[in-house]
């Protein structure tokens, strides 16, 4: 089953993106470089523990 996870900017702490991930096949934390609107540059975004409500 795919779960919705939040991606949080490491520099400003804002949740900018949400993605889906299969936690059974990929249990490790997701990390990617994405554009942050607040910092106006590409920063590292990590999987957050915060939940996204549908």
C-alpha positions as protocol buffer text, in pm:
chain_id: "A"
residue {
  index: 1
  type: UNK
  ca { x: 0 y: 0 z: 0 }
}
residue {
  index: 2
  type: UNK
  ca { x: 125 y: 347 z: -87 }
}
residue {
  index: 3
  type: UNK
  ca { x: 133 y: 612 z: 183 }
}
residue {
  index: 4
  type: UNK
  ca { x: 132 y: 989 z: 141 }
}
residue {
  index: 5
  type: UNK
  ca { x: 442 y: 1149 z: 293 }
}
residue {
  index: 6
  type: UNK
  ca { x: 543 y: 1512 z: 335 }
}
residue {
  index: 7
  type: UNK
  ca { x: 876 y: 1659 z: 223 }
}
residue {
  index: 8
  type: UNK
  ca { x: 1012 y: 1925 z: 459 }
}
residue {
  index: 9
  type: UNK
  ca { x: 1285 y: 2175 z: 371 }
}
residue {
  index: 10
  type: UNK
  ca { x: 1593 y: 2129 z: 590 }
}
residue {
  index: 11
  type: UNK
  ca { x: 1680 y: 2501 z: 591 }
}
residue {
  index: 12
  type: UNK
  ca { x: 1347 y: 2673 z: 663 }
}
residue {
  index: 13
  type: UNK
  ca { x: 1144 y: 2378 z: 799 }
}
residue {
  index: 14
  type: UNK
  ca { x: 842 y: 2439 z: 574 }
}
residue {
  index: 15
  type: UNK
  ca { x: 651 y: 2148 z: 419 }
}
residue {
  index: 16
  type: UNK
  ca { x: 658 y: 2223 z: 46 }
}
residue {
  index: 17
  type: UNK
  ca { x: 580 y: 1892 z: -128 }
}
residue {
  index: 18
  type: UNK
  ca { x: 384 y: 1571 z: -79 }
}
residue {
  index: 19
  type: UNK
  ca { x: 453 y: 1242 z: -254 }
}
residue {
  index: 20
  type: UNK
  ca { x: 343 y: 880 z: -228 }
}
residue {
  index: 21
  type: UNK
  ca { x: 577 y: 601 z: -124 }
}
residue {
  index: 22
  type: UNK
  ca { x: 551 y: 226 z: -75 }
}
residue {
  index: 23
  type: UNK
  ca { x: 691 y: 186 z: 277 }
}
residue {
  index: 24
  type: UNK
  ca { x: 709 y: -192 z: 252 }
}
residue {
  index: 25
  type: UNK
  ca { x: 957 y: -193 z: -39 }
}
residue {
  index: 26
  type: UNK
  ca { x: 1140 y: 133 z: 56 }
}
residue {
  index: 27
  type: UNK
  ca { x: 1158 y: 162 z: 437 }
}
residue {
  index: 28
  type: UNK
  ca { x: 1442 y: 417 z: 432 }
}
residue {
  index: 29
  type: UNK
  ca { x: 1381 y: 793 z: 456 }
}
residue {
  index: 30
  type: UNK
  ca { x: 1329 y: 976 z: 127 }
}
residue {
  index: 31
  type: UNK
  ca { x: 1565 y: 1267 z: 51 }
}
residue {
  index: 32
  type: UNK
  ca { x: 1578 y: 1482 z: -262 }
}
residue {
  index: 33
  type: UNK
  ca { x: 1684 y: 1830 z: -376 }
}
residue {
  index: 34
  type: UNK
  ca { x: 1377 y: 2045 z: -452 }
}
residue {
  index: 35
  type: UNK
  ca { x: 1298 y: 2415 z: -498 }
}
residue {
  index: 36
  type: UNK
  ca { x: 1198 y: 2602 z: -180 }
}
residue {
  index: 37
  type: UNK
  ca { x: 968 y: 2901 z: -234 }
}
residue {
  index: 38
  type: UNK
  ca { x: 1066 y: 3068 z: 93 }
}
residue {
  index: 39
  type: UNK
  ca { x: 1444 y: 3046 z: 33 }
}
residue {
  index: 40
  type: UNK
  ca { x: 1407 y: 3095 z: -346 }
}
residue {
  index: 41
  type: UNK
  ca { x: 1668 y: 2827 z: -421 }
}
residue {
  index: 42
  type: UNK
  ca { x: 1711 y: 2451 z: -441 }
}
residue {
  index: 43
  type: UNK
  ca { x: 1752 y: 2293 z: -99 }
}
residue {
  index: 44
  type: UNK
  ca { x: 1755 y: 1944 z: 45 }
}
residue {
  index: 45
  type: UNK
  ca { x: 1408 y: 1813 z: 137 }
}
residue {
  index: 46
  type: UNK
  ca { x: 1361 y: 1511 z: 366 }
}
residue {
  index: 47
  type: UNK
  ca { x: 1068 y: 1290 z: 452 }
}
residue {
  index: 48
  type: UNK
  ca { x: 884 y: 1440 z: 746 }
}
residue {
  index: 49
  type: UNK
  ca { x: 706 y: 1268 z: 1035 }
}
residue {
  index: 50
  type: UNK
  ca { x: 411 y: 1509 z: 990 }
}
residue {
  index: 51
  type: UNK
  ca { x: 104 y: 1350 z: 836 }
}
residue {
  index: 52
  type: UNK
  ca { x: -92 y: 1486 z: 543 }
}
residue {
  index: 53
  type: UNK
  ca { x: -469 y: 1476 z: 578 }
}
residue {
  index: 54
  type: UNK
  ca { x: -682 y: 1391 z: 276 }
}
